[in-house]
Amino acid sequence: MKYKDFNEFREAYKVRALSPEFKKVGLETLKNIHEEILDKPIKEWLDFAVDISPDRNGESEWRHALSAITKDIRAKSQAIIVKNGRTGREILEQTSIDAWKKVAQHPIDIPPQTIRSIMNQKAVRELFLNVVNDSITGFTKSIKLPLVGDLNKVVDDKMIKGFLMPFMDSITGIATDFVNNKSNQPMMSEFAGQLLEIALDQKPDILNALMNPEIEDKIIAATHATAADTTFRKRAHEHVLDVISAMKKDVGNKSLREWLKERGRAIPFSAPTDKELEHAQKILAESEACARFMFTELTYHSA
C-alpha cells in the first residue's frame, strides 16, 4: 500500500472523490448496479424481504426524529400552499382531473350490512331526524287552520321529534335501501364525481381546518402507538409473508427484467444530473466513515 497511514490516505481519498474521473466511474457503477438489480431473480429479493426482522416495524428513535422533521416541514408547506391560494383546479390540468373523476365515479359494491351499520349510527339517525323535523316545522309555519289558527303555535319542536322517533328505524331503513339499490348506482357515482368537483374548487385555507398542530399531535401519537402495537406488527408481518409466498409462485425463476417485459414495462436507467453527482461526491469526500472503510479494506488486501 502506497500510503503510510490513514491521514495520508484520507487526503488522497478526498481529492479522488471530488475528481471528474471518480464521477465517471461512479456513474458507470450506478448503471451497472441498476442492470444487476433487473437481472437478479425476483425470488432472491423476496428471500431477502422474508428475512427482514419484523421488529424493524416497531417503535424507534428514528420514527420520533422523523416525526419531528415531518411536523416542521408540514407546517411550512401548508403555510406556503395557503399563501399561494391556488385551488386544486388551478394546480391540475383537465386531463388529470378527468382521470381522477373516473376513479371517483367508479362503482363500488359496498356490502349491504356495512351500509346498514353506518346508517344506524347515532349521528346519522340524528341527522335524518333533524332533516325531517325541519321539513315538518317549515310546513306547519306555512299552514293556517280556521279552527286552531297558526299550526306552529299548537305543535312545537319537541312534539314533532317525539312523534318522529318511532319512525326512525323505518326512515333509516328507507335510506339504507336507497343506497343499496343497484339501480341508484349511477346517481351515487355522479354524486361522488360532484364531491371531487367541489373539492377541486376549495381554497387551500381549508387545510387550516383539516390539519392543525393539535390534530397533527394526535395523528403522530396514533402512529407511534400503532408502530408499538405487537399484535399489529405480528399480523402485518404474517401478511407480508403470505404476499411474498404468493409472489414467489407467480414469478418462479424470472428476473425483474423478464417479469416487467411480460407486462410491457421496463425500468430504464435514469442517470443523475451533474449537480446530483456533485452533491454525492461531496458527501463521499467528506465522509470520515467511508474513508475509514476504504482504508481498512485496502490495508487488508495489500497485506
Secondary structure as GFF3:
##gff-version 3
##sequence-region A 1 303
A	DSSP	alpha_helix	6	17	.	.	.	ID=ss1
A	DSSP	alpha_helix	20	39	.	.	.	ID=ss2
A	DSSP	alpha_helix	42	50	.	.	.	ID=ss3
A	DSSP	three_ten_helix	54	57	.	.	.	ID=ss4
A	DSSP	alpha_helix	61	84	.	.	.	ID=ss5
A	DSSP	alpha_helix	88	91	.	.	.	ID=ss6
A	DSSP	alpha_helix	94	105	.	.	.	ID=ss7
A	DSSP	alpha_helix	112	119	.	.	.	ID=ss8
A	DSSP	alpha_helix	122	141	.	.	.	ID=ss9
A	DSSP	beta_strand	144	145	.	.	.	ID=ss10
A	DSSP	beta_strand	149	150	.	.	.	ID=ss11
A	DSSP	alpha_helix	151	154	.	.	.	ID=ss12
A	DSSP	alpha_helix	157	164	.	.	.	ID=ss13
A	DSSP	three_ten_helix	165	167	.	.	.	ID=ss14
A	DSSP	alpha_helix	168	180	.	.	.	ID=ss15
A	DSSP	three_ten_helix	182	184	.	.	.	ID=ss16
A	DSSP	alpha_helix	185	200	.	.	.	ID=ss17
A	DSSP	three_ten_helix	204	206	.	.	.	ID=ss18
A	DSSP	alpha_helix	207	210	.	.	.	ID=ss19
A	DSSP	alpha_helix	213	227	.	.	.	ID=ss20
A	DSSP	alpha_helix	230	251	.	.	.	ID=ss21
A	DSSP	alpha_helix	256	262	.	.	.	ID=ss22
A	DSSP	alpha_helix	274	285	.	.	.	ID=ss23
A	DSSP	alpha_helix	288	302	.	.	.	ID=ss24
###
